[in-house]
Amino acid sequence: MFERHNGAVPHHPRPFLSRLIANRRGNALPMLALILSLLMAFVGCAVDGARMYMVNARLQQACDAGVLAGRKAMTDTSTGNTTLDASATAAANAFFANNIRTGWYGITSLGFTPAKTADAQVSGTASAVVPMTLMRAFGYSSITLNAVCQATYQISDTDVIFVLDTTGSMACLPSDDTTTCNNYVNSVTATAYTRPADGTGSGNTSTAGYPGSTAYYVPEKSGSRIAALRSAVLSFYDTMAASIDVNTRVRYGFVTYTSTVNSGRAIMDINPAYMVGGLGSVNTSWNYQTRVLTGTGFSFYCFCTLPNWQYQQSPQLLTTFVTGAPTVDPTKYVSTSDAWEGCIEEAYTTPGATSFSTTSLPNDLNPDLKPGSDIRTQWKPMWTAVTYVRNNYNSTATATSSGDTSNSPNLDQAAYYKAGYISCGKPVSRLAVMTRTQVSNYVNATDFRPIGGTYHDIGMIWGTRMISPNGIFAADTAAATGHDAPKRIIVFLTDGDMAPSQYIYGSYGVEYYDQRVSGGDLANLKNYHNARFLAACAAAKAKNISVWTVALGMSSTNELTQCATSPSQALSTTSGSGLSAQFATIASKIAKLRISK
């Protein structure tokens, strides 16, 4: 029930504060001041914050540039010593200063301190003082920004095979043209030396005989191409050594080539059954261009009994010869002994071919060849002492003689070695971690000498074979435990164009008689070898092996350019110092200089 009081509503006065809040007259100015203050703060943050962002990015960039330059210029790469050398310090400071300056973005003060770390890298700290503009109103007169950085030369595990031309022209000067060099090589008398009996510097482990024997080389001119090569290999090694840390593994291997390669010991170390006549091989003999005794007859010229010989391709037993032990020569009437020097005849190839498929290569071009019982898949020892040239290359027919006539000479004579018709260079060195001294010992060894003819294909075949991750040397290039697969590099050096000869005894026998490469088309022998060289290069690149080619004393040929992984990896030089620079360039491009912080 409601009560009414004369119809009037009771009145209660509102408090003062409530009435003040409710009263909106005169509030606009304070609110505007507050809004302007907030807006000024936001704008100040945006303007000065943007400047700080720009300075911070530039400061970090300058810090990175400084330590990168410092690491690249570092001359003292020893570990443990944390004093940054003067060259590195100067380079670091210069590059820092080139990337940021006092006054840029209003910067009033800059600081940069490069330092050497215990593991021979370059670190740095940098600072920049940035004055504020609008933020001064809020008590911020300046802000100091800081950056830290570190550069490291770091390469992944890397395997490098040097495939090196050691033919006779390497005795010439890098600046000699072809005519000058040929005249020199043909005018000098080759010099004899004794091969190291133990394969010193080869990097191999076999203890088989391979006794020292007499070999020959073309005397080197002072400042020769092969001397430049020795220095260049060491420049490559030094550049790589300056680019790695203690956790990086770099392995080196070597293949020297002429018309053959000295890979026999390396093969026997892997599996003797891969060689004809080796322990475990079902094939014990191989056909050489040789002679066989057919009887004896009385000679009225000397009133004596002389042997009668039949000159032809005929098998020779190899079970003793491939061990490196002295072996009785069955082609001599008066008993003599020979010992294998280690050079090989190749597995069967496709004769007369000018193109090849990387998916279906003949045995000799297959870098992953693992010989079986089929003799066409196996390697054979070169045996010069039982090899003869019947009728002195005038006919492919068989020949007979009484005694030893000059018309059917044995190739195991000084004159043939001196002329480069037979050459057997330094044993290959399988991939292994090598010290600088070991590398130097290899390229400065007694048997690292120039002589012989230029067969690029056999060098590239064996360079690829020794670094292939799937061939008989796969264990040599396998990844270290816990590491990714190594980068695989071939550095191929030559000083001349392909120069095969039908009269040379090399990895494919005597082409005049055997015709394993030409198929009988001797006039186009060079074309067939060039096709095989490019097939070997393609096989390497198909395995993701990076190929660099270097032409010394000439421009890069079309074949060398095609062989390289890219045209930029086909280099050339006509000076010894230029060769060292080219090898160092290759090494520096393999190494990756990067920012680690």
DRENDO-171137 format. One record per residue: x, y, z of N, C-alpha, C in turn. Coordinates in pm, whole numbers, plus 50000, padded with zeros to 5 digits. Example, Ala and Ser with C-alpha at 12.3 -4.5 7.8 and 13.67 -1.06 7.14 Angstrom:
# DRENDO-171137
513194943150780512304955050780513204967050780
512854977550708513674989450714512905000350787
***
This chain:
# DRENDO-171137
500854988250000500005000050000500885012350000
500645021949905501435034249894500755045349966
501675053350026501115065350091501405077350002
500565086449998500735098849922500815110250022
501785119749986501925131650073501665143749987
500465146849982500015158649907500525158649763
500875146449707501295145149566502725149649540
503595152549636504965157549614505995146249632
507105147049549508215137149558509285142549651
509835134949738510845139949832512155143749759
512945154449796514185159349732515385156649822
516465150149760517715147349834518875153749761
519635163049808520755169949740521885160149704
522565161349575523685152649529525005157749588
525925148749618527225152949671527965161549569
528925169649617529655179049532530505171949427
531255161249467532145154349374531365148149259
530175142549297529355136549192528895147049093
528505158749151528045169349062529185174648974
530455174049029531605178948952531925169548836
531845156748864532105146948759531045147648652
529825149348695528725149848600528745162448517
529375172648571529425185548500530565185348399
530285185848271531295184648166531815198048117
531345208348171531815221448129533235223948181
534235227448091535615230748128536575219048130
536165206348090537065194548093537865192747964
537575199447861538195196947730539705199347733
540165209847795541585213247792542455202747863
542105198547987542925188148051542955175047972
541805171647918541775159147840542625160247714
542605171747651543415173747532544905172847565
545265178747679546665178247719547125163747743
546225156047807546565142047831546715134347700
545785136747610545835129647481547075133547402
547405146347403548595150947332549865144747389
549915143447521551075137247585551235122647541
550105115447543550155101447499550545100347351
549985109147271550285109047128551765111947104
552285121747180553695125247167554585113347204
554175105947307554945094147348554945083547239
553755081547180553665071647072554515075746952
554425088346913555205093146799556695092546830
557035096346954558435095646995558985081546988
558175072147038558595058047031558755053646886
557835057846801557895053846660559115059746592
559355072746610560465079446542561805074646596
561965075546727563255071546784563445056446779
562345048946792562445034446782562885029846644
562345036746541562745033446404564225036246383
564715047546437566125050846426566985040546498
566545036546618567315026446693567335013146618
566215009646553566164997346476567164997746361
567185009146291568095010646178569555010346225
569835017246334571195017446386571605003546434
570694996746501571014983446552571334973846438
570524974246330570774965646215572104968946150
572364982046136573624986246074574824982746162
574644984046291575724980746385576064965946377
575044957446371575284943146361575964939746228
575504946246121576094943945990577574947945990
577884959446051579264964046056580124954746142
579554950146251580274940746338580594927846262
579584922446190579784910346112580854912346005
580764923745935581734926545829583144927345887
583264933346002584574934746064585194921446100
584434912746164585024899946205585274890846085
584424891645981584664883845860585984888045795
586174901145782587414906145723588614902545810
588424903445941589514900046030589914885446019
588914876546012589234862246000589914859045868
589454865645763590054863045632591494868045626
591784879145696593124884845693594054878945798
593544870345885594334865145995595554857645944
596714861045997597954854145960598394844146065
597984846246189598334836946296597104828546329
597054816546273595894807746293596154796946396
597184798546476597464788846581596384789546689
596074778346747595074777946853595734780446988
594924784447086595434787047219595854801447240
596564807047142596984820947149595814830047113
595394838847204594204847147183594554861547148
595764864047104596144877447061595914878546910
595034887646871594724889346729595884896646661
596354890946550597514896946483597154910446420
598174918146388597984931846342597214932546211
597484923246120596784923345990595294921246008
594944911646092593534908846117592854920546188
593544926446285592984937846359592714949546266
593694952646180593544963846087592404961545990
592304949345937591234946245842589864946845909
589764941646031588494941846104588034956146130
588944964646178588584978446207588204986046080
588924983445971588634990445846587254986845793
586924974145796585624970045742584494974545834
584724974645963583704980046054583454994646021
584525002446006584395016845980583755019645845
583955010645748583365012645617581865010045615
581375003345718579954999645719579105008245813
579735016045900578975024845989579875036446030
579295048346040580095060246073579385068546180
580195075846257579625085846348578895096346265
577705099946309576885109546236575755103046159
575955090446119574865083546051573725081246150
572515084646109571315083146194571475090646326
572355100646327572565108546447573495102246549
574205091346512575105084546605576165094346654
576385094646785577385103846842578655096746885
578595083546901579785076346948579705061846902
580865056346855580945042446810582105035446880
581955022546905583035014546960583045000846897
584234995546869584354982146811585654975846859
585574963546910586764956546960586784942446902
587684939846804587844926146754588784918246844
588594905146849589444896746934589584883046871
590654875946908590894862346861590414852546967
589684842346923589204832147016590254821147030
590064812647127591034802047154591124792047039
590044790746959590064781446847590364788446715
591034800046724591554807146606590464812746517
589384817746578588364825046504588434839646549
587604848246489587584862346525586204866046578
586164871546700584934876446760585004891546770
583874897746802583884912246814582714917146898
582904928646961581824935647030581774949746974
580564954946958580394968246900579324975746979
579434988846983578444997247051578255010046973
577045015946989576725028746926575815036647019
576125049347038575295058247119574385066147025
573065064847048572085071446961571315081747043
571425094847016570665105047089569185104247053
568345106947152566905106647129566425120547083
565285121047023564675133746980563425136147063
562305130947022561045133047095561055126447232
561815115547245561825108447373562615115947481
563285126747441563955134947543562955140347643
561745143447593560715149147680560325139547791
560665126947773560305116947873561525112147951
562625119747942563795116948023564835108047959
564675104947829565635096347760566485105047666
567695108547710568535117247627569265109447519
569645096747547570335088247448570185073647489
570415064947391570375050447414571665044547359
572285035347433573475028147386573065014247337
573365011547210573074998547150574344990147144
574204977047161575364968047162575144956447065
576244951347009576184939846918577384930946947
577184917846932578284908246941578304900146811
579484895646769579594888446642580824879346646
580804869246563581954860246551581964854146412
583134853846351583294848046218584164835746227
583854825946145584664813846142584774809045999
585984804645963586154797345838585754783045870
584704778545812584274764945844583894757745716
584524746345692584164738045578583724724545630
582824718545556582424705045593583584695645560
583524683445611584554673645578584714673145425
585934672845379586204674145236587274664245194
587044657645080588034648945019588494655344888
589784656044869590364662444751591304652744681
591044649944554591964642144472592624651444371
593944652144375594704659344273595024649644160
594584652844039594944645043920595944653643843
597204649343840598294657943797599034652243677
599114660243574599864657243453601364657843486
602074646743470603524646743492604254642443365
603734646643249604334643043122605574651543095
606304648342987607584654642960607544669742949
606454675242896606374689742878606314697343010
606034690443119606024697143250607424701543292
608454697443217609804702143244610034716143188
609124720943102609264734143039608854745143135
609054757543092608604769143168607114771343145
606394776843242604984779943221604764789443103
605734797943076605594807842969605994802442832
606584790442825607004784842696605784781442611
605834785342482604754781142394604994766642351
604054761142275604134746842240605384743642161
605724752042065606904749441982608174749842064
608314760142147609504761342231609644749442325
608524745342384608554734042477608904721042405
608264718542292608544706142219610014705442175
610534716942129611934717142088612854713842204
612504719042322613334716342439613284701442477
612074695942487611914682042529612624672642431
612544675742302613144666942201614664668642190
615164679642245616594682242229617444677442346
616824675542462617594671542580617594656342595
618574651442664618674637142692618064634342829
617124625042832616494621442958617534616143057
617314619043183618264615543290617744603643369
618634594743405618254582843481618184585843629
617304578743699617244579143845616734565643894
616884563244023616414550744082615124553144157
614124545344124612844546744192612984543244340
612234550144428612224546044569611684531844580
612384523344652611994509244662610744507244745
610454516644835609344514544928608154523444898
608164530244783607044538944750606914550544845
608024556244891608004567144989607084578344943
606204582545031605314593645001604074589744925
603904576744897602754572544817601474572144898
601574570945029600384570245112599804556245119
600464546545055599964532945055600664524445161
600094512845187600584504945300601164491445261
601114488045133601574474845092603044472945124
603394460945166604794457745193605334448145088
604564446444977605044437844870606334443644813
607044435444732608384438944686608524452344617
608064453344492608184465544413609554471944431
610624464444407611964469944436612274481844348
613214490044390613614501644312614184497344178
613924505044074614424502043941614844515043876
615514513943763615954525843691614814531743611
614634544843622613644551943543614304564543488
613554572243408614124583843341613174595743352
613754607643340612944619843341613584630343252
612754639643205613244650943128613794661243226
615044665643210615604675643302614734688243304
614474693143425613594704743440614354717743417
613704726943347614234740543341614044746943479
614914756443511614734763843636613424771543631
612574769243732611254775443731610254768043644
610454754843632609644746543543608174746043585
607374740643497605944738943526605734729343643
606514718643646606314709043754606784714743887
607784723743883608184730644006607064739844054
606424746643960605274755243995604144746844051
603964734843998602924725944047603174721944192
604414718944224604744715144362604364726444458
604714738744422604384750244507602874752444515
602184750444403600744752844399599984743244488
600404730644489599744720744575599884724744722
601054729544759601264733844897600484746544928
600314755544832599474767344852598034763344878
597574753444803596224748144824596094742744966
597074734745006597034728745140597014739645248
597854749745232597934760345334596634768145343
596004770745229594734778045230593654769945299
593624757045271592634748545337592914747545486
594174746145523594534744845665594124757045744
594174768745681593784781045749592274782645757
591544773445694590094775045681589284765145762
589944756545838589214746045906589414747146057
588494740946128588654740246273589024725946311
589174723646438589684710646484588724699246456
587464702346429586484691746407586294688446260
586994695446172586844693246029587924683645979
587514674145895588464664445840588624666745690
589844669145648590164670645507591154659645469
590794651845367591684641245320592174644445179
593394640245150593994642745020594414629644955
594324629444823594814618244744595444623644617
596294615544553597014619944435596974609144326
596804613844202596964605344084597874612843988
599064607743962599884613243855599654604543731
599594611043616599274603243496600134607443378
600384597843291600984600143160600134592043062
600694581243006599904572042924599374560543007
599664560943136599154550943230599164557143369
598744549343467598834553543607599454542243687
600114546043793600764536143879599824533043997
598794525243968597774522144068597794507644112
598784500044064598804485744094598884482544241
599734489644313599874486744455598574489844529
597924500944492596664504644557595594493944533
595544488544412594584477844381594884465544465
596134461644469596514449644544596234451144692
596354463344745596044465744885594574463444914
593714466644818592274464844837591894450144823
592304444144711591974430044688592844424644575
593804416044603594674410644497593914403744386
592704398644415591924391444314591424400744204
591514413944226591104423344122592124424044008
593344418844032594394418643931594494404743871
594674403943741594964391043680596264385743740
596234373243787597394367243850597464369543999
596614378344054596624381044197596024369644277
596364369044404595854358544491594334358844492
593724347444460592274346444459591664348444322
592434353044225591914354844090591924341444016
590854338843943590794326443865591574327743735
591944339943700592704342343577594164344943615
595044337043558596444337743598597354343143487
596854344343365597684348643252596994359543173
597794367543102597264378143018598074378742888
597374382342779598014382842648598774395942629
600064394842603600904406342571601374405342427
601764416642369602424416442239603874412142267
604134399542246605374393642296605964384042194
606744374742241607294364342154607384351342234
607314340242159607404327142223608494319042153
609164310842230610254302642177609664290642102
610074289041976609564277841896610614266941876
611804269341924612874259441909614204266341893
615194258641850616524264241827617014259641690
617974266841639618554263041510620004267041503
620734259841414622164262741401622354274441306
623194283841347623474295441265624884294441209
624994294941073626314294641012627024307941026
626234318441061626854331541079627784331741199
627314325141306628134325041428628604311041464
628204301241378628514287241408628084283941551
626814287441580626274285241714624794282041704
624264277941813622834275041820622084287341869
621044291641797620264303441833618804299641852
618104306941935616674304241953615874309041833
614784302241808613834306741706612594312341778
612224324641744611124331541813609954333841718
608764332841772607544336741701607004349141771
606874360241698606404372941755604904374041732
604174375041841602714374941833602134378741969
600834380441973600164382142102600064368442167
600524367642292600584354542357600464356342508
599904346542579599724347842724601024346142801
601104353542913602224352343005601674350143146
602274340843218601854337743354602244349343448
601324353643535601534365843614601524363543766
601364351543812601144349143955602304353744043
603514353343991604654358444067604864373244039
604724377143914605034390943872604184401143948
602874398543969602004408444032602324410444180
603074401644239603444403444380604574413544396
605224417144287606354426144295607674418944313
607614405744325608844397944343609564396444210
610894395344209611634392944084611094380544014
610884381843884610234371343806611064368043684
611284355443658612044351243541611304355443415
612034361943324611454366743199611444355243098
610274350143059610224338542970610554341842825
610724354742793611004358442654612494360242628
613334357542726614774359042709615434345242705
616334343642610617024330642598618034328942711
618694340042742619564340142859618724345142976
618604337343082617674340043190617924353743255
616864361643264616894374443336615634375343422
615654384643517614494386343606613984400743596
612674402243609612034415243606611174416843732
610864429243766609954431943878608964442643835
607734441043879606654450243842606844463643911
606684474443835606814487943890605474493443941
604374486843904603074490643958602104496543859
602534499843736601604505543638600734494543579
599544498443533598534488543497598054490043353
597544478943301596714479143182595264478843228
594424486243156593034488043199592154476143167
590974476243232589934466343202589394468843061
588584459643015588054460242879587254473042858
587384478642736586634490542700585874488042570
585124498042528584394497342402585234504142295
585804496642200586674502942099585874511041998
586474521841950585874529941844584654537741886
584454540342016583274547542062583574562442077
582624570842036582764585342051581744591242147
580884582942203579924587642303579624576242399
579304580042523579054570142627577894574942714
577184565442773576124568442868576644566343008
576414576043096576894574743233576204563343307
575074558643256574364547643321574774534043268
575604533943162576024521243105577444522543048
578384524343138579764526643098580514513443080
581474512842987582314500842979583154499543105
583734488043124584434485143249585474495543286
586294499543189587394508543222586914522443262
585754526743212585224539943245584284539843365
584004528143416583084526843530583844529443660
583564540843727584314543743850583994534343965
582894526843952582494517644058582784503044023
583644501143924583994487543882584564479443998
583984467744020584514458144115584714444944039
585944442243999586204430943910585734417643967
585254409243877584854395743912585744385643842
585214374243810586004363643747586224366143598
585394374443537585534377543395586814385743376
587734380743295589014387543278588864401543219
587744404043152587524417343094587264427843202
586924423543322586684432943431587924435343516
588974427743493590144428443580591234437443522
592084442443613593264450043570594434440543555
595414444843473596584436643446597834444843467
598924438743510600154446343525600794449343390
601284461643372602124464243256603414456443272
603814449543166605054441743171605864445243047
606654455543060607384460842946608424450942894
609044443642985610144434842947609714423542855
608434419642857607994408842769607254414242647
607284427342627606554433642518607524437242405
607154433142283608014435042165607194441542054
607904448741968607244454741851607744447441726
606994437541681607434429541567607464437941439
608454435241360608674442441234608744457441254
609084461541376609284475741408608104484441363
606894479841395605634486841367605304487541218
605924479541135605644480340992604524471040948
604104462041034603054452740996602414447141122
601134443741110600454437341223600544422141214
601184417241109601314402741093602324397141193
602264384241216603244378041304604604377941236
605644376641314606994376541259607814366041330
608854361541265609764351741325611184356941311
612044352241398613454356041385614304345841458
615564346141425616544338441499617394348241578
617514346041707618244355441791617394367741819
618024378541855617324391041885617704401241779
616794403941687617084413141579616484426741608
617064437241553616544450841572615214452741502
614864443641412613604444841340612404441641428
612624434741539611554431441633612044434341774
612214447141807612884450741933612004448942056
612674446442164612034446142295611894460642345
610754464042402610524477842445611254481542574
611734471642644612404474242772613844478542748
613984490042682615294495542650615314510242685
616484515042722616614528942765616104538642660
616354535942532615954545342427614444547542426
613664537142450612204538442450611714546042573
612354543542687611994550942808612324565742792
613524568642742613954582542728613054590242632
612544583442530611674589942432610224591042480
609914585142596608574586142651607584576042596
608084566042520607174555942468606684546542578
607434545642686607004538542805607294547642923
606304549143008606504557143130605664550943241
606194551443359605454546343476605804555543591
604884564543624605164575243718605024571143863
604854581243946604774579244090603504571544126
603574562244222602364555144266601294564844314
600044561444284598924569544334598944569544486
598364579744544598234580544690596764580744724
596314570844797594904569844833594524580844931
593234583944934592724594445024593104591545169
593644601745233594024600545373594244614545429
594084615945560594474628445626595994629445617
596484640445565597924642045544598414654945608
599584654345666600224666445717600844673945599
601214686345625601864694145519603174687445477
603884681845572605134674945540604894663045449
603834655545475603524643945390603164648245248
602384659045237602044664145104603304668845032
604144676145104605394680945045606284669345002
606354659045084607174647445050606684640744922
605374640444902604824634044783605234641644657
604994654744655605244662344533606724665344512
607544663144614608984665144600609774652144600
609084641044586609734627944590610604625644467
611504616244478612424612944369611704609344241
610554602544253609844597744134608694606844091
608604618944147607624628744098608324636743988
608394630743869609244635643761608464636943630
608924645843541608224647343412608804638343303
607944630443239608304622743120607034615943070
606984613242939605864605742884604874614242808
603834607442754602814613842673601534616542750
600684625242692599514630442764598244622742729
597714615642827596454608342814595534612942927
594734623442901593864628843007592864618543057
592404609942967591334600843006591754591443118
592964585843110593364576243213593544583243347
594004595943346594114603343471592764605843534
591794610043452590464613143505589734600443549
589934589543476589314576843515589734573143657
591024574243685591504570043816591254580443924
591214593143888590834603243987589424600844037
588504598043944587124595343981587004582244056
587734572244011587654559044076588094559744223
589114567744250589664568144386588844576544482
587894584644430587094592944520585614589044514
585284579344431583884575044421583404568944552
582214572644598581694566944723581204552744709
581244547244586580684533944565581644524044501
582874528044473583814519344406584664511244502
585794506344453586624497744538587324505644648
587384518944634588004527244739586944534544823
585734529044826584624535644897584954538045044
585674528845106585994530545248586894542645271
587724546045170588624557445184587874570645193
586714571445128585974584045120584674583545199
584534573645286583324572445368583274583745472
582064587145515581884597745615582414593245750
582914602745825583344600045962582114597446049
582284590046156581174587046246580544600046298
579244601146280578534612946328578634624946237
579304623546122579454634646028578644631945902
578304642845832577684641345701578724636445601
578244631845486579174627545381580074639145341
581334636545313582244647545279581924653445142
582304665945123582334671544988583464664644914
583254661744786584264654644708584714663444592
586024665644583586594675144489587684668244408
587684670544275588804666644189589424679444134
590724680944153591474691944092592364685643984
592034688543859592694682343744593604692543678
594904689743674595854699043613596574692643495
596684700443387597484696243273598144708343210
599194705743133599844716643061599764714642909
598914705242866598844702742723597574695942679
597374695742549596224689142489596454674042488
595384666542467595504652042455596484648542342
597384639042369598394635442269598664620442270
597664612142236597884597642235598714593442113
599394582342125600204576942016599934562042000
599834557741875599594543541849600814535141882
601974541741903603204534441927603564533542076
602874540742162603154540442305602604527542366
603354521942459602834510842540602334516842670
601004516142692600414522142810599264513942863
598264520842917597164513842985596264506042891
596374508242762595564500742667596444492642573
597594488142625598504480242545599214488942442
599574482842330600164490142218599064491642114
598564503942098597384506042014597604501441870
598814502441821599104498341684598694483741662
598904475441765598554461341754597224458141821
597014463241942595854458942022594564466041982
594634478641944593484486141893592284485741987
592554486542117591484485742217590654498442223
591254509842192590534522542196590014526342057
590854525041956590504529741821589644520041742
589704507341777589004497341696589604496041557
590814501141538591484500541408591524513741336
590704523441378590694536641315591764545341381
593014542341350594134548841418594224563741387
593724568041272593804582141234592994591041327
591974585541392591104593441481591314589741628
592504585241661592784580641797592554591641900
592964603841869592784614941963591314617341993
590464616641891589024618841912588434608442006
588884596041991588364585442078588804587542223
590024591942243590494594442379589804606642440
589554617042359588834628742411587424624942454
586774616342376585424611942413585454604342544
586484596642565586594588942688586884598142807
587704608542782587984618342887586704625142932
585894629642838584644636342874583664626842941
583694614142902582834604242969583264602443114
584574602243139585074600943277584684613243359
584754625143298584344637443367582854636943400
582054632543304580604631743326580284621743437
581034610943442580814600843547581094606943684
582124615243694582444621743821581334631343861
580894639743768579864649643801578534643043834
578274631543773577044624243804577024619343948
578184618244009578294614144149578414626044243
578094637844193578154650044274579584653144319
580544649244238581934652744262582204665844189
582684675744260582964688744200584304688144128
584304691443998585514690343917586034704243881
587294706643914588004718743875589104714743777
589254721943668590344719443575591234731843569
592534729543560593494740443553594444737643437
594524747043344595444746043230596664754643259
597834748743256599074755843286599854758043157
600234770543131601004773743013600184774642886
598874774842900597994775642784596614779842831
595744782942734594354785742766593614772642786
592514773342858591704761442879591124756742745
591214743842719590654738242595589154736042611
588484733242498587054730242505586794718242593
587664708142583587474696042664587624698942812
588624707142849588824710342990587654718543044
587134727642963585984735743006584754726943023
584544717542930583404708442942583564699043061
584794695543093585034686343203584684692643337
584964705543353584734712243481583244712543514
582944713043642581544713343685580804725343629
581494736743618580924748643556582054755943485
581744764643385582814771943317583694779943411
583124784643523583924792343619584934783643691
584794770343680585724761243745586774755843648
586844761843529587894758643432588864770443430
590024768843491590964779743509592194777743421
592954788343402594184787343325595154798143370
596454795643348597484805243383598734802143303
599554812243281600814810343210602004814243297
601804814343428602914817443517602884808343638
604074806343696604164797843814603454803743932
603614816843956602914823244067601414823144043
601044824243916599624823643882599014810243916
599794799443899599284786143932599024785044082
599944789844164599734789644309598494797644346
598314809144280597144817444307595854810244268
595884803144154594694795744109594354784644207
595354777144252595094766444347594574772044480
595134783344524594654789444647593214794344630
592894799344511591514803844483590544792244493
590914780844435590054769144444589814765344589
590894765044667590784761344808589904771044884
590054784044857589264793944930587784793144894
587494789044770586094787644730585474774944786
586304764944809585794752844875585454756045020
586334763945084586094768045223584974778345228
584224778345334583124787545351583354796345472
583544809345449583674818845558582274822945600
581944821145726580574823945768580534830345905
579374836445934579124842246066578564831346156
579194829246269578724818946361577944824646477
578014837946499577214844446603576664857446549
***
